[in-house]
Structure formats: structure tokens, C-alpha cells
Amino acid sequence: MDKQKIKPNTGQLILEAARVVFIKKGLEGARMQEIADEAGINKALLHYYFRSKEKLFDHIFENALADVFEVINESIHEDGDVFVFIETFVDHYLTILKKNPFIPNFIFNEITHHPERIDLLSQKFKLNIPGFNRMMERNIAQKKIIPILPEHLMIDLLGICVFPYVASPLLENVFFKDHPAGVESFLYERKQHIINFFKKALQPKYLWQQKA
């Protein structure tokens, strides 16, 4: 391969092209030729950078997963307000999912077929669970929120954010079959809906009575 013909941004072009193809076709349906065509390069140059689509997908997936863990950790402040955490988490997490909608299904596939890889990735990208637990304990002690296990809140947050992306065919073919553009609007509106949902679910009743 003549390196003089390689543009400085070729690697980034490949990654962006691969992201587009993987979103459309998934890992199994994607082809290296399609990725090369999307990037506007020849297949030989693509193989020069990445030997297989699996290695290319791994690179994109690990970067996206690192972004997810970073968003969660940056949202956690031990002395912070849990509702500020929820707003920050939901806003940034849904933004990442919009850009990388393949993440949820790929994680579920890895859990099913390669659980050892998920274990390795969780060790590589560590969540600040101790900090999250202390933030929750502090907010509960201050009676800002009802008593709840930190694990429940984290799983509830992840589940309610992720499900529409896992179930996108259901949204597109059942709820928005006649209005495909409605899916985008629906997902955008969910940010505030989720934040309001958790505020009402977590705040003690007397706080809502005061607001009434």
C-alpha cells in the first residue's frame, strides 16, 4: 500500500462510514465493500486500516461504550443532587444512543453469546458505583427522594432509555407505520418525559403536595 496516497483523515472517514453501514445493516449484514464505498475508498485501503469488519466494529463499539461509561461517571457526584444526575444522564445517554443505535442490541447479543467479553469490557471501563451509591444515600438521608436501592434506579434509568432503541421495529411498524418521521420526534420528546417521570416517582409525596 502506497502510504503517500493515504489522506490524513482516512481513518476517521472509515469509522464514520462504518458507523453508517452498521446502523443500517448491523454487524452480520454489513460488508467491507459497502463500508469502502461509503467512505469513498477502495477495499484494499480499508483492509490496510482494518483487517476485518469484526475488528472495525469492535473499534467503533468500544469507543461508543467508553463514551457511555464516561457519561455515567461524569454525571455522578457524591455530594450532588440525584435529579441533576438524572437530567445529565438522560440527556447525554440518549444523545449517544441516537448516534450509536446499534449499542443496545450488540450488548444483548454479546451477553448471550460472549458473556466473557462483556466482563472484560466492564473491567476496562469501570463505573463509579461506590460514588453513585453514596450520592443516593445522601439524597435519601436528606429526604430529597424516597428510599430506593441504587441498583434499582440505575437499572430503571438504563432500561427506560434503551428500550425504544431495542424495540425500534415495533415503534416503526406499529405505532408510527403511517408516519415514519414521528419516531424521531417521539424519541426527542422522551428526554423530558423520562426526566419528569423519575422526578414524580422519586420525590416524597409531601413535596408534590406542597407544589400542588
Short mmCIF file of the C-alpha atoms (twelve columns), coordinates in Angstrom:
data_MODEL
# 
_entry.id   MODEL 
# 
loop_
_atom_site.group_PDB 
_atom_site.id 
_atom_site.type_symbol 
_atom_site.label_atom_id 
_atom_site.label_alt_id 
_atom_site.label_comp_id 
_atom_site.label_asym_id 
_atom_site.label_seq_id 
_atom_site.Cartn_x 
_atom_site.Cartn_y 
_atom_site.Cartn_z 
_atom_site.pdbx_PDB_model_num 
ATOM 1   C CA . MET A 1   0.000   0.000   0.000  1 
ATOM 2   C CA . ASP A 2   1.388   3.396   -1.046 1 
ATOM 3   C CA . LYS A 3   1.117   5.442   2.130  1 
ATOM 4   C CA . GLN A 4   1.544   8.669   0.143  1 
ATOM 5   C CA . LYS A 5   -1.942  8.112   -1.260 1 
ATOM 6   C CA . ILE A 6   -3.477  7.858   2.191  1 
ATOM 7   C CA . LYS A 7   -5.196  11.055  3.322  1 
ATOM 8   C CA . PRO A 8   -4.636  12.192  6.905  1 
ATOM 9   C CA . ASN A 9   -8.345  11.781  7.734  1 
ATOM 10  C CA . THR A 10  -8.815  8.402   6.026  1 
ATOM 11  C CA . GLY A 11  -9.112  6.564   9.342  1 
ATOM 12  C CA . GLN A 12  -11.879 8.886   10.531 1 
ATOM 13  C CA . LEU A 13  -13.677 8.611   7.182  1 
ATOM 14  C CA . ILE A 14  -13.663 4.834   7.534  1 
ATOM 15  C CA . LEU A 15  -15.016 4.940   11.079 1 
ATOM 16  C CA . GLU A 16  -17.850 7.297   10.127 1 
ATOM 17  C CA . ALA A 17  -18.679 5.244   7.032  1 
ATOM 18  C CA . ALA A 18  -18.660 2.023   9.035  1 
ATOM 19  C CA . ARG A 19  -20.953 3.569   11.637 1 
ATOM 20  C CA . VAL A 20  -23.471 4.436   8.900  1 
ATOM 21  C CA . VAL A 21  -23.377 0.934   7.397  1 
ATOM 22  C CA . PHE A 22  -23.540 -0.847  10.766 1 
ATOM 23  C CA . ILE A 23  -26.574 1.230   11.755 1 
ATOM 24  C CA . LYS A 24  -28.324 0.245   8.518  1 
ATOM 25  C CA . LYS A 25  -27.229 -3.387  8.243  1 
ATOM 26  C CA . GLY A 26  -25.929 -4.479  11.646 1 
ATOM 27  C CA . LEU A 27  -22.722 -6.474  12.090 1 
ATOM 28  C CA . GLU A 28  -23.950 -9.569  10.276 1 
ATOM 29  C CA . GLY A 29  -25.461 -7.744  7.318  1 
ATOM 30  C CA . ALA A 30  -22.627 -5.272  6.724  1 
ATOM 31  C CA . ARG A 31  -19.998 -5.907  4.044  1 
ATOM 32  C CA . MET A 32  -16.499 -4.474  3.805  1 
ATOM 33  C CA . GLN A 33  -17.168 -3.379  0.220  1 
ATOM 34  C CA . GLU A 34  -20.189 -1.373  1.375  1 
ATOM 35  C CA . ILE A 35  -18.081 0.356   4.012  1 
ATOM 36  C CA . ALA A 36  -15.361 1.125   1.461  1 
ATOM 37  C CA . ASP A 37  -17.954 2.553   -0.944 1 
ATOM 38  C CA . GLU A 38  -19.494 4.672   1.817  1 
ATOM 39  C CA . ALA A 39  -16.050 6.034   2.733  1 
ATOM 40  C CA . GLY A 40  -15.180 6.677   -0.923 1 
ATOM 41  C CA . ILE A 41  -12.074 4.474   -0.861 1 
ATOM 42  C CA . ASN A 42  -11.111 1.130   -2.325 1 
ATOM 43  C CA . LYS A 43  -11.423 -2.103  -0.399 1 
ATOM 44  C CA . ALA A 44  -7.648  -2.629  -0.267 1 
ATOM 45  C CA . LEU A 45  -7.214  0.638   1.623  1 
ATOM 46  C CA . LEU A 46  -9.989  -0.344  4.021  1 
ATOM 47  C CA . HIS A 47  -8.211  -3.636  4.768  1 
ATOM 48  C CA . TYR A 48  -4.976  -1.706  5.272  1 
ATOM 49  C CA . TYR A 49  -6.604  0.042   8.220  1 
ATOM 50  C CA . PHE A 50  -8.852  -2.761  9.472  1 
ATOM 51  C CA . ARG A 51  -8.343  -6.422  8.543  1 
ATOM 52  C CA . SER A 52  -11.968 -7.428  9.087  1 
ATOM 53  C CA . LYS A 53  -15.368 -5.905  9.709  1 
ATOM 54  C CA . GLU A 54  -15.342 -7.533  13.155 1 
ATOM 55  C CA . LYS A 55  -12.210 -5.601  14.139 1 
ATOM 56  C CA . LEU A 56  -13.713 -2.432  12.715 1 
ATOM 57  C CA . PHE A 57  -16.957 -2.968  14.603 1 
ATOM 58  C CA . ASP A 58  -15.060 -3.741  17.821 1 
ATOM 59  C CA . HIS A 59  -13.205 -0.451  17.480 1 
ATOM 60  C CA . ILE A 60  -16.415 1.543   16.977 1 
ATOM 61  C CA . PHE A 61  -18.284 -0.353  19.681 1 
ATOM 62  C CA . GLU A 62  -15.570 0.021   22.317 1 
ATOM 63  C CA . ASN A 63  -15.286 3.747   21.611 1 
ATOM 64  C CA . ALA A 64  -19.057 4.139   21.888 1 
ATOM 65  C CA . LEU A 65  -19.153 2.066   25.068 1 
ATOM 66  C CA . ALA A 66  -16.353 4.170   26.531 1 
ATOM 67  C CA . ASP A 67  -18.493 7.247   25.798 1 
ATOM 68  C CA . VAL A 68  -21.445 5.650   27.627 1 
ATOM 69  C CA . PHE A 69  -19.393 4.841   30.724 1 
ATOM 70  C CA . GLU A 70  -17.814 8.293   30.640 1 
ATOM 71  C CA . VAL A 71  -21.245 9.950   30.529 1 
ATOM 72  C CA . ILE A 72  -22.437 7.918   33.510 1 
ATOM 73  C CA . ASN A 73  -19.304 8.579   35.561 1 
ATOM 74  C CA . GLU A 74  -19.253 12.300  34.730 1 
ATOM 75  C CA . SER A 75  -22.890 12.540  35.855 1 
ATOM 76  C CA . ILE A 76  -22.100 11.083  39.292 1 
ATOM 77  C CA . HIS A 77  -21.170 13.485  42.078 1 
ATOM 78  C CA . GLU A 78  -21.161 12.058  45.596 1 
ATOM 79  C CA . ASP A 79  -22.467 15.303  47.090 1 
ATOM 80  C CA . GLY A 80  -24.711 16.081  44.113 1 
ATOM 81  C CA . ASP A 81  -28.465 16.234  43.621 1 
ATOM 82  C CA . VAL A 82  -29.865 12.994  42.226 1 
ATOM 83  C CA . PHE A 83  -32.261 14.892  39.948 1 
ATOM 84  C CA . VAL A 84  -29.379 16.825  38.389 1 
ATOM 85  C CA . PHE A 85  -27.707 13.444  37.857 1 
ATOM 86  C CA . ILE A 86  -30.829 12.098  36.151 1 
ATOM 87  C CA . GLU A 87  -31.159 15.116  33.829 1 
ATOM 88  C CA . THR A 88  -27.495 14.981  32.852 1 
ATOM 89  C CA . PHE A 89  -27.500 11.208  32.428 1 
ATOM 90  C CA . VAL A 90  -30.678 11.076  30.316 1 
ATOM 91  C CA . ASP A 91  -29.643 13.976  28.080 1 
ATOM 92  C CA . HIS A 92  -26.151 12.666  27.330 1 
ATOM 93  C CA . TYR A 93  -27.058 8.979   27.223 1 
ATOM 94  C CA . LEU A 94  -29.907 9.419   24.742 1 
ATOM 95  C CA . THR A 95  -27.650 11.613  22.596 1 
ATOM 96  C CA . ILE A 96  -25.106 8.775   22.446 1 
ATOM 97  C CA . LEU A 97  -27.817 6.201   21.641 1 
ATOM 98  C CA . LYS A 98  -29.129 8.387   18.834 1 
ATOM 99  C CA . LYS A 99  -25.651 8.497   17.319 1 
ATOM 100 C CA . ASN A 100 -24.980 4.787   18.007 1 
ATOM 101 C CA . PRO A 101 -28.370 2.997   17.960 1 
ATOM 102 C CA . PHE A 102 -26.634 -0.375  17.476 1 
ATOM 103 C CA . ILE A 103 -25.177 -0.334  21.016 1 
ATOM 104 C CA . PRO A 104 -28.121 -1.912  22.936 1 
ATOM 105 C CA . ASN A 105 -28.707 -4.829  20.566 1 
ATOM 106 C CA . PHE A 106 -24.991 -5.509  20.272 1 
ATOM 107 C CA . ILE A 107 -24.613 -5.597  24.066 1 
ATOM 108 C CA . PHE A 108 -27.519 -8.018  24.377 1 
ATOM 109 C CA . ASN A 109 -26.023 -10.188 21.658 1 
ATOM 110 C CA . GLU A 110 -22.651 -10.193 23.425 1 
ATOM 111 C CA . ILE A 111 -24.281 -11.060 26.761 1 
ATOM 112 C CA . THR A 112 -25.975 -14.027 25.102 1 
ATOM 113 C CA . HIS A 113 -23.088 -15.333 23.005 1 
ATOM 114 C CA . HIS A 114 -19.911 -13.913 24.554 1 
ATOM 115 C CA . PRO A 115 -20.559 -13.081 28.225 1 
ATOM 116 C CA . GLU A 116 -16.828 -13.234 28.960 1 
ATOM 117 C CA . ARG A 117 -16.236 -10.271 26.629 1 
ATOM 118 C CA . ILE A 118 -18.772 -8.127  28.453 1 
ATOM 119 C CA . ASP A 119 -16.960 -8.994  31.691 1 
ATOM 120 C CA . LEU A 120 -13.649 -7.853  30.199 1 
ATOM 121 C CA . LEU A 121 -15.187 -4.623  28.912 1 
ATOM 122 C CA . SER A 122 -16.790 -3.868  32.286 1 
ATOM 123 C CA . GLN A 123 -13.364 -4.238  33.892 1 
ATOM 124 C CA . LYS A 124 -11.809 -1.978  31.274 1 
ATOM 125 C CA . PHE A 125 -14.460 0.745   31.575 1 
ATOM 126 C CA . LYS A 126 -15.257 0.873   35.290 1 
ATOM 127 C CA . LEU A 127 -18.401 2.557   36.561 1 
ATOM 128 C CA . ASN A 128 -18.151 4.703   39.670 1 
ATOM 129 C CA . ILE A 129 -20.634 2.534   41.552 1 
ATOM 130 C CA . PRO A 130 -19.331 3.481   45.037 1 
ATOM 131 C CA . GLY A 131 -19.768 7.175   44.211 1 
ATOM 132 C CA . PHE A 132 -23.254 6.567   42.847 1 
ATOM 133 C CA . ASN A 133 -24.251 4.647   45.985 1 
ATOM 134 C CA . ARG A 134 -23.009 7.429   48.252 1 
ATOM 135 C CA . MET A 135 -24.885 10.045  46.208 1 
ATOM 136 C CA . MET A 136 -28.078 8.016   46.582 1 
ATOM 137 C CA . GLU A 137 -27.570 7.520   50.336 1 
ATOM 138 C CA . ARG A 138 -27.015 11.255  50.798 1 
ATOM 139 C CA . ASN A 139 -30.170 12.217  48.877 1 
ATOM 140 C CA . ILE A 140 -32.246 9.660   50.767 1 
ATOM 141 C CA . ALA A 141 -30.887 10.881  54.121 1 
ATOM 142 C CA . GLN A 142 -31.766 14.470  53.142 1 
ATOM 143 C CA . LYS A 143 -35.267 13.245  52.205 1 
ATOM 144 C CA . LYS A 144 -34.949 14.587  48.680 1 
ATOM 145 C CA . ILE A 145 -36.037 11.196  47.351 1 
ATOM 146 C CA . ILE A 146 -37.876 8.182   48.681 1 
ATOM 147 C CA . PRO A 147 -35.781 5.231   49.933 1 
ATOM 148 C CA . ILE A 148 -34.746 3.157   46.921 1 
ATOM 149 C CA . LEU A 149 -31.892 0.802   46.191 1 
ATOM 150 C CA . PRO A 150 -29.281 2.474   43.947 1 
ATOM 151 C CA . GLU A 151 -29.256 -0.645  41.749 1 
ATOM 152 C CA . HIS A 152 -32.974 -0.212  41.033 1 
ATOM 153 C CA . LEU A 153 -32.565 3.398   39.938 1 
ATOM 154 C CA . MET A 154 -29.600 2.679   37.665 1 
ATOM 155 C CA . ILE A 155 -31.332 -0.301  36.035 1 
ATOM 156 C CA . ASP A 156 -34.592 1.647   35.695 1 
ATOM 157 C CA . LEU A 157 -32.742 4.518   34.006 1 
ATOM 158 C CA . LEU A 158 -30.871 2.256   31.599 1 
ATOM 159 C CA . GLY A 159 -33.970 0.218   30.778 1 
ATOM 160 C CA . ILE A 160 -36.305 3.129   30.111 1 
ATOM 161 C CA . CYS A 161 -33.703 4.876   27.930 1 
ATOM 162 C CA . VAL A 162 -32.634 1.797   25.973 1 
ATOM 163 C CA . PHE A 163 -35.950 0.029   25.248 1 
ATOM 164 C CA . PRO A 164 -37.148 2.291   22.375 1 
ATOM 165 C CA . TYR A 165 -33.879 1.608   20.528 1 
ATOM 166 C CA . VAL A 166 -34.082 -2.141  21.122 1 
ATOM 167 C CA . ALA A 167 -37.726 -2.118  20.058 1 
ATOM 168 C CA . SER A 168 -37.316 0.292   17.125 1 
ATOM 169 C CA . PRO A 169 -39.025 -2.107  14.652 1 
ATOM 170 C CA . LEU A 170 -42.066 -2.117  16.972 1 
ATOM 171 C CA . LEU A 171 -42.161 1.673   17.042 1 
ATOM 172 C CA . GLU A 172 -41.728 1.977   13.285 1 
ATOM 173 C CA . ASN A 173 -44.140 -0.770  12.210 1 
ATOM 174 C CA . VAL A 174 -46.867 -0.484  14.851 1 
ATOM 175 C CA . PHE A 175 -47.018 2.973   16.389 1 
ATOM 176 C CA . PHE A 176 -45.590 5.053   13.540 1 
ATOM 177 C CA . LYS A 177 -46.281 2.911   10.478 1 
ATOM 178 C CA . ASP A 178 -48.116 5.702   8.668  1 
ATOM 179 C CA . HIS A 179 -45.882 8.471   9.998  1 
ATOM 180 C CA . PRO A 180 -42.212 7.312   9.934  1 
ATOM 181 C CA . ALA A 181 -40.972 10.792  10.806 1 
ATOM 182 C CA . GLY A 182 -42.894 10.531  14.052 1 
ATOM 183 C CA . VAL A 183 -40.288 8.184   15.531 1 
ATOM 184 C CA . GLU A 184 -37.629 10.903  15.563 1 
ATOM 185 C CA . SER A 185 -39.997 13.379  17.218 1 
ATOM 186 C CA . PHE A 186 -41.093 10.753  19.742 1 
ATOM 187 C CA . LEU A 187 -37.534 9.901   20.748 1 
ATOM 188 C CA . TYR A 188 -36.702 13.595  21.111 1 
ATOM 189 C CA . GLU A 189 -39.698 14.194  23.387 1 
ATOM 190 C CA . ARG A 190 -38.775 11.213  25.560 1 
ATOM 191 C CA . LYS A 191 -35.879 13.094  27.165 1 
ATOM 192 C CA . GLN A 192 -38.162 15.423  29.111 1 
ATOM 193 C CA . HIS A 193 -40.769 12.710  29.621 1 
ATOM 194 C CA . ILE A 194 -38.215 10.425  31.299 1 
ATOM 195 C CA . ILE A 195 -36.862 13.232  33.498 1 
ATOM 196 C CA . ASN A 196 -40.382 14.204  34.627 1 
ATOM 197 C CA . PHE A 197 -41.277 10.559  35.199 1 
ATOM 198 C CA . PHE A 198 -38.378 9.986   37.592 1 
ATOM 199 C CA . LYS A 199 -38.950 13.268  39.413 1 
ATOM 200 C CA . LYS A 200 -42.522 12.286  40.179 1 
ATOM 201 C CA . ALA A 201 -41.594 8.696   41.021 1 
ATOM 202 C CA . LEU A 202 -38.738 9.554   43.386 1 
ATOM 203 C CA . GLN A 203 -39.848 12.677  45.222 1 
ATOM 204 C CA . PRO A 204 -41.690 12.102  48.528 1 
ATOM 205 C CA . LYS A 205 -45.452 12.728  48.321 1 
ATOM 206 C CA . TYR A 206 -45.343 15.706  50.662 1 
ATOM 207 C CA . LEU A 207 -43.126 17.568  48.187 1 
ATOM 208 C CA . TRP A 208 -45.713 17.096  45.443 1 
ATOM 209 C CA . GLN A 209 -48.476 18.223  47.841 1 
ATOM 210 C CA . GLN A 210 -46.516 21.425  48.507 1 
ATOM 211 C CA . LYS A 211 -46.268 22.082  44.759 1 
ATOM 212 C CA . ALA A 212 -49.973 21.441  44.182 1 
# 
